[in-house]
Amino acid sequence: MEQLCLFDNIGSSQKQDKTTTFVDNMKLPIHRWFKYSAGFSADWVKNVINEYCKKDSFILDPFAGSGTTNVVANELGIHSLGYEQHYFVRQLANIKLFYGINIDVFKTIVDNALMYPTKKMSILEESDLLMKCYAPDVLVELLTFRDFYFTNKRETPEWHLFWLVLTSILRITSHVGTAQWQYILPNKTKKNTLTPKIALRKKAEEVIADIKVSKQKDFKELGTVIEHDARKENSQINNQIDLVITSPPYPNNYDYADATRLEMIFWKEISGWSDLYGKVRKNLVRSCSQHSAADKIPLDKILEEHVLAPIYGELQSVCKELEQVRFLHGGKKTYHTMLASYYCDMANVFIALRKAMKHNSLMCFVIGDSAPYGVYAPADIWLSKLAISAGFSSCSFEKTRDRNIKWKNRKHDVPLKEGRLWIKG
């Protein structure tokens, strides 16, 4: 008999907290190297691992992002694996998981970068986005650092770390605003910025201090983040995972590909917004309308997927309503196919994870619900039913905070929540 147990929680409903956000991590060694918009508290992850894991446990994060779960597992001396389909973010995560840095070599690279002569270059050849985000003198300084890297780089940990440091200062040296979800806002300005040289030096010193901490505390290199689609079975991992700690994309139209557009354009990984689908978005769980619109899959075809059977009636009703109400809105966004695609993808994630997990295992998914165009979709209930259908024994939801309560320009009044979905194997 299926057990949803949505109100018989492992942890009872808590007061409003920030453990399901990344904000506190910016004070912690290694985690603070790069601010990632989607994430959760490293201290909370540590508490979960200490409570549910032994030294020989194996932890998985199927949506690793910038590697919070894996960095904490390293610190605690426990083996971990992460999946991440966003190749740029995956590179950031893996740099944070290696501590065998020669500090003197890294210092030399930074010093040489700071002394690297500025070449005559035309910033007019650069992307329009870079031109909008930086004053000319600032952009020239950043491009000089980039030229230094491209000219001298080696495939060594110290050079990879320099790449991360330069990547991490791109926002703090720009005068334009950044939205809460890391979207660049060229029409907004911020007061506090640093010059590239000061920012590079300051960030390098911070990273060196953290590397010293990792060496002093003898952090182990027991984790890695690989390119693997969480919706598909990993033939190398079968009945081996003791604990999953993760936060999948929310079905709330956040475009994870766009969140690092500035950084990818700076490094010439893409030339503009139009490249994001082919390079990044098409590989991710379908949680934004830009993805579903590009796929052009008819709603009924998605709903016919057998993995959606446990929630078919509820999902169909919501999606059909969205299919109609979208024409009442100027954007006419394809939320109807986005929502159907998202839950189809998550159903396949649970099926793949069931094969990877031990039968006495535990999973914790940090999740948030959504109400596109004001039509509510209960993520905790639907994801629970999909997990039970995939073979897990029980689910319980622990609310951590309310969402959609502080933006004056919000499009609807539907109360939303965020929390943790605990799933037992």
MOURZI-V664094 format. One line per field, one symbol per residue. psi: psi as a letter, one per 30 degrees, with the letter a starting at -180 (. if undefined). burial: 1 if it has 16 or more other ideal C-beta (glycine too) atoms within 10 Angstrom, else 0. A space follows every 50 residues. Layout:
# MOURZI-V664094
psi: ???
burial: ???
This chain:
# MOURZI-V664094
psi: kkjehfgileklkllklgfglfeffffkkeefekjkekalkeeeeeeeee efllfglkkkjfifbggeeeeeeeeghkklkkkkfjeeeeeeefefgkgh kjeeeeeeeeeeeffkkkljljffflkeeeeffkleeeeeeefeeeeeee efklileeeeeeeeeeefgeeffkfllkleggkkiffkllejllleeeee eeeeeeeeeeeeeeeefhkkigllkljkjffkkjffjjhfkekkjljlkl hggkjfeffgeeeeeeggelfaeffeeeeeefflkiglfeeeeeehkkee eeffkffgefgeeeeeeeeeeeeeffffkefhkhfefeeeeefeeeeeee eeeeffklfglkkjjjlkalikggjkjjeeeeeeeeeeefglelkkkjke lklhffkfgkflgkklllakjkkk.
burial: 00011000110000000011110110011111111111111101100110 01100011111111111111111111011111111101111111111110 10000100110011000000000001101100110001111111111110 00000011011111111111111111010001010000000010011011 10110011011001000010011110011110110010011111111111 11111111111111111011000011101110011111111101100010 01101011011000100111011011000000111111111111111111 11111110001111111111111010111111111111110101111111 1011000000000101111111111
